[in-house]
Amino acid sequence: MNTYLSSIQKQFNYYKSLGEKTFSQLTDEQLFWQPNEVNNSIAIIVKHISGNMLSRWTNFLTEDGEKEWRDRDDEFEGTITTREELLVVWNRGWSCLFEAINPLEVTDLEKEIFIRNMGHSVTEAINRQLAHYSYHIGQIVLIGKLAVNQDWQSLSIPKGGSKIYNADKFSKPKRTEHFTDDL
C-alpha cells in the first residue's frame, strides 16, 4: 500500500481514538456541557463532524462533497440527548469515512473531486478533511479537559513527563514506522 494512504488511515484512526479516549473520561452530563452560550458542547461538535463526514465521504469519488440533503445549520443544534445516541452518530460518520478511504488506490489520489463545486485532487480533499477533523477533535479534548479539570488523564505525554517518556523511547531500537500515536 502507498505510504500516504497508509499514513492517512493511521492518522484518521488516531484522531478518532483521541475523541473516544476523551468521551471515556466524561460523565454523560459533561458530554453536553457548554462552557458558555457561544461555544459548542462535545455533543454538538460530534454532530457537526458526523454530518460533515457523511456529506463529504458518501459517494466521495462521484458526487459533490456538499450534499443537497445536508443541513449544516442543524448540526449546531443540541438534539443529541444521550451518550448512546452520541456514539451512534460518531461511529456513523467514521464508518462512512473509512468505507471511502480504505479502498483507495494510488491511482485515485490525483483524481478530481468537488466540494461545494470547487475542484480538489483526492489528496487535497483528504488533507482538507484531516485538518478539519483534527481541529474539532482538539476542541473536544479541550472541552473534556475543562469539564474534568484535575481528574483529566493525559492523552499524550503528561505534563512534566517528557524526560521519562523520551528515555523509554530512546531505550528501544529504532522503528521504521512513519507515523505513531505519540505526537
C-alpha positions as CSV (number, residue, x, y, z in Angstrom):
1,M,0.0,0.0,0.0
2,N,1.1,3.5,-0.7
3,T,2.8,5.2,2.3
4,Y,0.4,8.2,2.0
5,L,-2.7,6.1,2.0
6,S,-1.4,4.0,5.0
7,S,-0.5,7.2,6.8
8,I,-3.9,8.9,6.4
9,Q,-5.7,5.8,7.6
10,K,-3.5,5.8,10.7
11,Q,-4.0,9.5,11.3
12,F,-7.7,9.3,11.0
13,N,-7.8,6.4,13.4
14,Y,-5.5,8.3,15.8
15,Y,-7.9,11.3,15.9
16,K,-10.9,9.0,16.2
17,S,-9.2,7.4,19.2
18,L,-8.5,10.8,20.8
19,G,-12.2,11.6,20.7
20,E,-13.1,8.2,22.2
21,K,-10.5,8.5,24.9
22,T,-12.0,11.8,25.8
23,F,-15.6,10.5,25.9
24,S,-14.5,7.7,28.2
25,Q,-13.3,10.2,30.8
26,L,-16.5,12.2,30.8
27,T,-19.9,11.8,32.5
28,D,-23.0,12.0,30.4
29,E,-23.6,15.5,31.7
30,Q,-20.1,16.6,30.7
31,L,-20.7,15.4,27.1
32,F,-23.5,18.0,26.8
33,W,-21.8,20.8,28.8
34,Q,-21.2,24.1,27.1
35,P,-18.6,26.5,28.6
36,N,-20.9,29.4,27.6
37,E,-23.6,30.1,25.0
38,V,-21.3,30.9,22.1
39,N,-19.3,27.7,22.4
40,N,-20.5,24.2,21.4
41,S,-20.8,21.2,23.6
42,I,-18.9,18.0,22.7
43,A,-22.2,16.5,21.5
44,I,-22.8,19.4,19.1
45,I,-19.2,19.1,17.7
46,V,-19.7,15.4,17.3
47,K,-23.0,16.0,15.4
48,H,-21.2,18.5,13.1
49,I,-18.2,16.2,12.4
50,S,-20.5,13.3,11.6
51,G,-22.7,15.5,9.3
52,N,-19.6,16.7,7.5
53,M,-18.2,13.1,7.2
54,L,-21.5,11.8,5.8
55,S,-21.7,14.6,3.3
56,R,-18.0,14.5,2.2
57,W,-17.5,10.8,2.1
58,T,-20.8,9.4,0.7
59,N,-20.1,8.7,-3.0
60,F,-16.8,10.5,-2.5
61,L,-15.4,10.0,-6.0
62,T,-18.6,10.6,-7.9
63,E,-20.7,13.3,-6.2
64,D,-20.0,16.8,-4.8
65,G,-19.0,16.6,-1.2
66,E,-21.6,19.1,-0.1
67,K,-24.8,17.0,-0.5
68,E,-28.2,18.6,-1.1
69,W,-29.6,16.6,1.9
70,R,-27.1,18.0,4.4
71,D,-28.5,20.5,6.9
72,R,-25.3,22.0,8.2
73,D,-27.1,24.6,10.4
74,D,-29.0,21.8,12.1
75,E,-25.6,20.2,13.0
76,F,-25.2,23.0,15.6
77,E,-28.5,22.4,17.3
78,G,-28.3,20.3,20.5
79,T,-30.6,17.5,19.5
80,I,-28.4,14.6,20.7
81,T,-29.6,13.7,24.2
82,T,-27.8,10.6,25.3
83,R,-24.3,9.1,25.3
84,E,-25.6,6.2,23.3
85,E,-27.0,8.4,20.6
86,L,-23.8,10.5,20.5
87,L,-21.7,7.3,19.9
88,V,-24.1,6.1,17.1
89,V,-23.7,9.5,15.4
90,W,-20.0,9.5,15.9
91,N,-19.5,5.9,14.6
92,R,-21.8,6.5,11.6
93,G,-19.6,9.4,10.4
94,W,-16.3,7.5,10.9
95,S,-17.7,4.4,9.2
96,C,-18.6,6.4,6.2
97,L,-15.1,8.0,6.1
98,F,-13.3,4.6,6.4
99,E,-15.5,3.0,3.8
100,A,-14.5,5.7,1.4
101,I,-10.7,5.9,2.0
102,N,-9.9,2.2,2.8
103,P,-10.4,1.0,-0.8
104,L,-8.5,3.9,-2.4
105,E,-5.6,3.1,-4.7
106,V,-2.6,5.3,-5.6
107,T,-4.2,5.9,-9.0
108,D,-7.2,7.6,-7.2
109,L,-5.1,10.2,-5.5
110,E,-4.9,12.6,-8.5
111,K,-8.5,12.2,-9.5
112,E,-10.5,15.4,-9.3
113,I,-13.5,15.6,-6.9
114,F,-15.6,18.5,-6.0
115,I,-16.6,20.1,-2.7
116,R,-19.1,23.0,-3.0
117,N,-18.5,23.0,-6.7
118,M,-14.7,23.6,-6.3
119,G,-12.3,21.0,-7.7
120,H,-9.8,19.2,-5.5
121,S,-7.5,16.3,-6.1
122,V,-8.4,13.4,-3.9
123,T,-5.2,14.0,-1.9
124,E,-6.2,17.7,-1.4
125,A,-9.7,16.7,-0.3
126,I,-8.3,14.1,2.2
127,N,-5.8,16.6,3.6
128,R,-8.6,19.2,3.9
129,Q,-10.8,16.8,5.9
130,L,-8.0,15.6,8.1
131,A,-7.2,19.2,9.1
132,H,-10.9,19.9,9.7
133,Y,-11.4,16.8,11.9
134,S,-8.2,17.3,13.9
135,Y,-9.3,20.9,14.6
136,H,-12.6,19.7,16.0
137,I,-11.1,16.8,17.9
138,G,-8.8,19.3,19.5
139,Q,-11.9,21.2,20.6
140,I,-13.4,18.1,22.0
141,V,-10.3,17.3,24.0
142,L,-10.1,20.9,25.4
143,I,-13.7,20.9,26.4
144,G,-13.1,17.5,28.0
145,K,-10.1,18.8,29.9
146,L,-12.1,21.8,31.1
147,A,-15.0,19.7,32.2
148,V,-12.9,17.1,34.1
149,N,-10.3,19.5,35.4
150,Q,-7.9,18.0,38.0
151,D,-9.1,14.4,37.2
152,W,-8.1,14.6,33.5
153,Q,-5.9,11.7,32.3
154,S,-3.5,12.9,29.6
155,L,-3.9,11.5,26.2
156,S,-0.3,12.1,25.3
157,I,2.9,12.8,27.3
158,P,1.7,14.0,30.7
159,K,2.9,17.5,31.8
160,G,6.4,17.1,33.3
161,G,6.8,13.6,31.9
162,S,8.8,14.3,28.8
163,K,12.2,13.1,30.1
164,I,10.8,9.8,31.3
165,Y,8.8,9.3,28.1
166,N,11.8,10.1,25.9
167,A,14.2,7.9,28.0
168,D,11.8,5.0,27.4
169,K,11.5,5.6,23.7
170,F,15.3,6.0,23.2
171,S,16.0,2.8,25.2
172,K,14.4,0.8,22.4
173,P,15.6,0.0,18.9
174,K,14.8,2.5,16.1
175,R,11.5,1.8,14.3
176,T,10.7,2.4,10.7
177,E,7.1,3.2,11.1
178,H,6.4,6.7,9.6
179,F,3.5,7.7,12.0
180,T,2.9,6.8,15.6
181,D,0.2,7.9,18.0
182,D,2.7,9.8,20.3
183,L,2.6,13.2,18.6
